[in-house]
Structures are given as structure tokens and as C-alpha cells.
């Protein structure tokens, strides 16, 4: 077991690919918001990349270990200590029974990932251990973990080699110049050409009202194509309204004048247009976005999105690790 001495902020059990097949019943996939950092943390401790681990937001937890284990912490840049002694991120750490791992506040980035050899062994709900906060399912069944709770661990495997993630294989968290890839569609024809050009040429500020459901953005106003006004009444009265349709993860839904990038805990359908979509290979960047941060989007084609995904997938392998 791991005893949670301090729960941090929104610390939860997550697992890949999450809860698949229940979205139409109101249960989204969930899973890690930054799957790049998540998978590398698991590889550092000898787990399969998709193994259940912890995700925290802005402030990490303090944990006491009930058995010897290997641990790795990746993602946001935080102060990390073991029994009060500073230890590095992106490294395999050896922890002895009774030792305390303390994860501090994020200096850059938003989410940290804590993987433990053997994985977090909570009960699967609807096929996954991933936590869906709004319904309180997955993990320990209470949404975010709480101080005083204990997290069960799976059986540890073979001895884990001490390794670190190469600098060039880590996601560039905190790089303010990094643009977020986005594709047109599925509803880009509801905007006029000026709005599309403005979206890709403007800065967008992350609102504080952002979470694992969606990243809300503030920026210039959208202008709409003629079809957004000349439409049947069932589409709704606002030009951003459309007859309810499916929302993909990564869709940028325009609610009135507020674009919302839909993340892991988003609804499956809705009645707002989705003129743009962030491809899966770029979603990690939204998982690490902080309130007040300025984002810019770069238009990519479907082929470029496939190349980006393949690039990230290629880095989420043992080839990205170096021996210590």
C-alpha cells in the first residue's frame, strides 16, 4: 500500500486508454491528460506504458510507501524530495518501505505523473481504473484521492534497472513558443474565412475555468458564415448552435464566443460547432496548459497529424531511456 499523507490537488488514478465503450452512457474515456509524460513514467519503473498511475494538478501529493518499490515522477516541473532530500524528475528512484515522497507545486506545466513498480491496483470500474472525477468512479471510488486514504499496489515484477528519460525524448513542457497543432473540421464551414485566419494568427489565453473536461480560451471574437444564420430552427438561434452531434476528444467547441478544447472527461455530444480539432499527438500540450498562459495554434493537415502522432508514439518507448 501507499499511504496518502497529503493529497495535493486533484490527484487521481489514471490508466490508458481509459474507459472505452461507455461514452454514450455518460462515462467518457478519462485517462491521463498528458499521455506522453504518463507513459514515460511507467517505462521508468518497468511497467507497461498503459499501467495505472497517479496524475496530480499544480500541486503533487505526499506519499508514504508501505513496501520497497521503484518510483518515477514526470510531467510538470516540481520540487521532488524523498525523506526531505531532493531527488530528480524523469529518473527511476528506489524507495524503501516507510520512506516519504513529497511532490511540490508546479513551476512550469500543470500536471505531474507518479508511476510505481507494479502499478496502482485499484478495482476496475466499467473496464478501467481511470478516474472520472465528475461521477466519482474509478480510482478509489471518490474522485480525487484524499489524505488518509491508501492506494493498493500491484505485484512488482523483475528488478528494475535505474534509468532516466533522455532530454530530447521529454515533452517540451514550459516552452512558450510551442504552437499547438490543430486541424480544420468538422464544422469549419460554419465560420467565415476571416474567423479561420484569425483563429490561427491570434493568441488565446487559458481561462482559470479550465479542467479535465475542457480548456476554455479567451481571445478575439468569431465571425460566422452565412449558413450559421440561414439554418433550420432545430439548429438553435445562436450562430454557434448546431443540431446535436458527436464531439471528438480534442475538438475545439465554440460556445457563443468561447472556444473550449475538449479533453479526456468531455461529453460525447453537444449542440455547438466544432470548427477545429487538436489531434491526439498534440493533446499533451493542453494537459500541461496553465491558467493565464497564452497559446497559439498551427494549422496542420490530417497527414501531418498522423506524422505527429507517430513521432510521439516513437518517443514513448524504452528507446527513450538512458542507463544511469
C-alpha positions in Angstrom: 0.0 0.0 0.0 0.8 3.7 -0.4 -0.5 5.9 2.4 -1.6 9.4 1.2 -0.3 11.8 3.8 -1.2 14.9 1.8 -3.5 14.6 -1.3 -2.2 17.5 -3.3 -4.6 18.9 -5.9 -6.9 16.7 -8.0 -4.6 13.7 -7.5 -6.2 10.8 -9.2 -5.6 7.3 -10.5 -5.5 7.2 -14.3 -4.9 4.4 -16.8 -4.6 4.1 -20.6 -6.6 4.1 -22.8 -9.2 4.8 -20.2 -12.9 3.7 -20.1 -13.8 2.6 -23.6 -17.3 1.8 -24.7 -19.4 3.8 -22.2 -19.4 7.3 -23.5 -23.0 7.2 -24.8 -24.0 6.3 -21.2 -22.2 9.4 -19.9 -18.9 7.9 -19.0 -16.0 9.4 -21.0 -12.7 7.7 -21.6 -10.8 9.7 -18.9 -7.2 8.6 -18.7 -4.1 10.9 -18.5 -4.3 14.4 -19.8 -0.6 14.2 -20.9 -0.2 10.7 -22.1 3.4 11.3 -23.2 4.6 12.0 -19.7 2.4 9.3 -18.3 3.8 6.5 -20.5 7.4 7.5 -19.9 6.9 7.4 -16.1 5.6 3.9 -16.4 8.5 2.8 -18.5 11.0 4.1 -16.0 9.7 1.7 -13.3 9.4 -1.3 -15.5 5.6 -1.2 -16.1 3.8 -1.4 -19.4 3.2 2.2 -20.6 -0.6 2.0 -20.0 -0.4 0.8 -16.4 -2.5 2.7 -13.8 -0.5 5.6 -12.1 -1.2 8.9 -10.4 -1.9 12.2 -12.0 -1.9 15.5 -10.0 -2.6 19.0 -11.0 -0.5 22.0 -10.0 0.3 20.6 -6.5 1.5 17.0 -6.0 0.8 14.6 -3.1 2.9 13.5 -0.2 3.1 9.6 -0.1 4.4 7.1 2.4 5.4 3.7 1.0 4.5 0.5 2.7 6.9 -1.6 0.7 10.1 -1.3 -1.3 9.4 0.0 -4.8 10.7 1.9 -7.8 9.1 5.2 -8.5 9.3 7.8 -11.2 7.8 11.3 -11.4 7.4 13.1 -14.8 5.4 15.9 -16.3 5.3 19.4 -14.8 8.5 20.8 -13.3 8.0 20.3 -9.5 10.3 20.1 -6.4 10.6 16.5 -5.5 12.1 15.0 -2.4 12.5 11.6 -0.7 12.6 11.8 3.1 13.4 15.5 2.7 16.3 15.0 0.3 15.9 16.4 -3.2 15.6 13.8 -6.0 15.3 14.3 -9.8 12.3 14.1 -12.0 12.3 11.8 -15.1 14.5 9.3 -13.2 13.9 5.8 -11.8 14.0 6.2 -8.0 14.4 3.4 -5.4 12.1 3.8 -2.4 12.3 1.8 0.7 9.3 0.8 2.9 8.5 3.7 5.3 10.1 6.4 3.1 8.1 9.5 2.2 7.9 11.0 -1.3 6.9 14.7 -1.4 5.8 16.3 -4.6 5.7 20.1 -4.6 4.0 22.8 -6.6 4.4 23.0 -10.4 6.8 25.7 -11.5 6.1 25.1 -15.2 3.4 22.9 -16.7 0.2 21.8 -14.9 0.2 18.0 -14.4 2.6 15.5 -12.8 2.6 11.7 -13.1 3.7 9.3 -10.4 4.3 5.7 -11.5 5.2 2.9 -9.1 6.5 -0.5 -10.0 3.6 -2.9 -10.1 1.1 -0.1 -10.8 -1.8 1.2 -8.8 -4.1 -1.8 -8.2 -7.5 -0.3 -7.5 -10.6 -2.1 -8.7 -11.5 -1.6 -12.4 -15.0 0.0 -12.9 -16.6 -0.4 -16.3 -13.3 -1.9 -17.6 -10.9 0.7 -16.3 -9.2 2.1 -13.2 -9.2 5.6 -14.7 -10.9 8.2 -12.5 -13.8 10.2 -13.9 -14.0 13.0 -11.3 -17.5 14.2 -12.0 -19.1 10.8 -11.4 -16.6 9.7 -8.7 -15.9 6.4 -10.4 -12.5 4.7 -11.0 -9.6 5.0 -8.7 -10.7 4.7 -5.1 -14.3 5.5 -6.0 -14.3 9.0 -4.6 -12.9 11.1 -7.4 -9.6 12.7 -6.4 -7.7 10.8 -3.7 -7.9 12.2 -0.1 -5.4 12.5 2.7 -5.6 9.4 4.9 -6.5 7.0 2.1 -4.3 4.1 1.0 -3.6 3.1 -2.6 -3.1 -0.6 -3.3 -0.1 -1.7 -5.4 0.1 -4.5 -7.9 2.7 -7.2 -7.6 6.2 -5.9 -8.5 7.9 -7.7 -11.4 11.6 -8.3 -12.0 14.3 -6.0 -10.7 14.0 -2.6 -12.3 17.1 -1.0 -14.0 17.8 2.5 -12.9 17.3 4.8 -15.9 16.3 8.3 -16.9 14.5 9.8 -19.9 16.8 11.4 -22.4 16.3 15.2 -22.6 15.4 15.0 -26.3 12.6 12.5 -25.6 10.8 14.6 -23.0 7.8 16.7 -23.9 8.9 20.4 -24.1 6.8 21.5 -21.2 7.1 25.2 -20.5 8.2 26.1 -24.0 6.0 29.2 -24.5 6.9 29.4 -28.2 5.5 25.9 -28.9 2.4 26.2 -31.1 -0.5 23.7 -30.7 -1.3 21.7 -33.8 -5.0 21.9 -34.9 -6.9 20.7 -38.0 -9.9 22.2 -39.7 -13.2 20.5 -39.0 -15.6 19.0 -38.6 -17.7 22.3 -38.6 -15.2 24.8 -40.0 -17.7 25.7 -42.8 -19.8 27.5 -40.2 -17.1 30.1 -39.8 -16.1 32.6 -42.4 -12.6 32.8 -43.9 -11.7 35.8 -41.7 -12.6 33.9 -38.5 -10.5 30.9 -39.6 -7.5 33.1 -40.3 -7.9 35.0 -37.1 -8.0 31.8 -35.1 -4.6 30.6 -36.4 -3.0 34.0 -36.2 -4.1 35.1 -32.7 -3.0 34.5 -29.1 -5.5 32.7 -26.9 -5.4 32.9 -23.1 -6.2 29.9 -21.0 -9.0 30.7 -18.6 -9.0 29.7 -14.9 -12.3 27.9 -15.6 -10.4 25.0 -17.3 -10.2 21.4 -16.2 -10.1 17.8 -17.5 -13.4 18.4 -19.3 -12.1 21.3 -21.4 -9.7 24.2 -21.7 -11.6 27.4 -22.0 -9.9 30.2 -24.0 -10.2 33.9 -24.3 -9.4 35.8 -27.5 -10.8 37.6 -30.4 -14.5 37.2 -31.4 -15.5 34.8 -34.2 -17.4 35.8 -37.3 -19.7 33.3 -39.0 -20.5 32.1 -42.5 -24.0 32.6 -43.9 -25.0 29.1 -43.2 -24.7 29.8 -39.4 -27.6 32.2 -39.8 -29.6 30.7 -42.7 -30.4 27.4 -41.0 -33.4 25.4 -39.8 -34.8 26.2 -36.4 -33.7 22.9 -34.8 -30.1 24.1 -35.1 -30.7 26.8 -32.5 -30.8 30.5 -32.5 -27.1 31.4 -31.9 -24.8 31.2 -34.9 -22.6 28.8 -32.9 -25.5 26.5 -32.3 -25.9 23.3 -34.4 -28.1 20.2 -34.2 -26.6 17.9 -31.5 -23.7 15.8 -32.9 -20.7 13.9 -31.7 -17.7 15.6 -30.1 -14.3 14.0 -30.6 -11.7 14.4 -27.9 -9.6 17.4 -29.0 -12.5 19.2 -30.6 -12.5 23.0 -30.2 -16.1 23.7 -29.5 -17.2 27.3 -29.9 -19.9 28.1 -27.3 -21.1 31.5 -28.3 -17.8 33.3 -28.4 -15.8 31.0 -26.1 -13.7 28.2 -27.7 -13.3 25.2 -25.4 -10.8 22.5 -26.2 -12.5 19.2 -25.2 -10.2 16.9 -23.1 -10.4 13.4 -21.6 -13.6 14.0 -19.5 -15.6 15.8 -22.1 -19.2 15.0 -23.1 -19.7 12.8 -26.2 -22.3 15.1 -27.9 -23.5 18.7 -27.9 -25.1 21.5 -29.8 -22.2 23.8 -30.5 -20.0 23.8 -33.6 -16.5 22.3 -33.6 -14.6 24.2 -36.3 -11.2 22.8 -35.3 -9.7 19.7 -33.7 -6.4 19.3 -31.9 -5.0 15.9 -33.0 -4.1 13.2 -30.4 -0.3 13.8 -30.8 -0.7 17.4 -29.6 -3.2 16.9 -26.7 -0.5 16.5 -24.1 0.2 20.2 -24.6 -3.3 21.1 -23.4 -2.9 18.8 -20.5 0.1 20.9 -19.4 -1.6 24.3 -20.0 -1.8 26.7 -17.1 -4.4 29.5 -16.4 -3.2 32.8 -17.9 -0.9 31.0 -20.3 -1.0 32.2 -23.9 -1.5 29.6 -26.7 -1.2 29.9 -30.4 -2.5 27.2 -32.9 -0.8 26.0 -36.0 -2.9 24.6 -38.8 -2.0 21.0 -39.9 -3.4 18.5 -42.3 -4.6 15.0 -41.5 -1.3 13.6 -42.9 0.7 15.9 -40.7 -1.4 14.9 -37.7 -0.6 11.2 -38.4 3.1 12.1 -38.6 2.9 14.0 -35.2 1.2 11.1 -33.5 3.8 8.6 -34.9 6.5 10.9 -33.6 5.1 10.9 -30.1 4.4 7.2 -30.1 8.0 6.6 -31.1 9.3 8.5 -28.1 7.1 6.6 -25.7 9.3 3.5 -25.8 12.2 2.1 -23.9 14.5 3.5 -26.6 13.9 7.0 -25.0 15.6 5.8 -21.7 19.2 6.0 -20.8 21.0 4.0 -18.2 22.2 5.7 -15.1 
